[in-house]
Amino acid sequence: MDSEEGKKGIATPVVESDSEVEHEHYEKNVSRQMSESSLYTTEDEEEDETNNTIELGPQFTLKETFEKDKDDESLRRWKEQLLGSVDINSVGESLDPDVKILSLEIKSPGRPAIVLPIPEDGKPESPWFTLKEGSKYSLKFSFEVLNNIVTGLKYTNTVWKTGIKVDSSKQMIGAFSPQSEPYTHEMPEDTTPSGMFARGSYSARTKFLDDDNKCYLEINYTFDIKKEWLAT
């Protein structure tokens, strides 16, 4: 469930040798515990987002958007509500929105949040974080929007273990206008898989994109699932 903080935007949408037996057992157990949308592809296979791009029509700057149909009183009031306290004169000349992810943290009930440093090259040190098997967790992040309205902002995450995709998820975040204060959003709570075949090292790729599949942040990283939390 999204936190109330996630509602600050304009819109919130809505794994006949022992090794072979072990590998087969892993596929049946871990994949069942991960997302039902997982597909068994290799880590080298890239999802082709561009083939599914929707043609959204011409773009307008914020200033142009605000001034269109300005004689329509109801539309004018709706735009004012949509844009809030945005200074049209300072941001209204840019067509392209700019989204900056400011912070990332993993929350788990009864534990301090795990704050994740965001590397400039998108490749944090390995492992980036460690989770306990069978534990509940959620990802919380803050971000700012500059220049123009961003529509269809979404989060995608793909996870591999031993080169096999075991989880793939996509979460729509919403549409947001530029503002001076950062937005915050918390992803729905999830549970890590458990059992000896679920423990170990995973590799993953996380992206934040918009309706045009413009990527604002891509992080390629590894993480561990262990029997217990690391000592703090």
Buried (B, 14 or more C-beta within 10 A) or exposed (E): EBBEEBEBBBBBEEBEEEEEEEBEBBBEBBBEBBBEEBEEBEBEEEBEEEEEEEEEEEEBBBBBBBBEEEEEEEEBEEBEEBBEEBEBEEBBEBEEBBBBBEBBBBBBEEEEEBEBEBEEEBEBEEBBBBBBBBBEBBBBBBBBBBBBBBBBBBBBBBBBBEEBBBBBBBBEBBBBBBBEEBBBBBBEBBEBBBBEBBBBBBBBBBBBBBBBBBBBBEBBBBBBBBEEEEEE
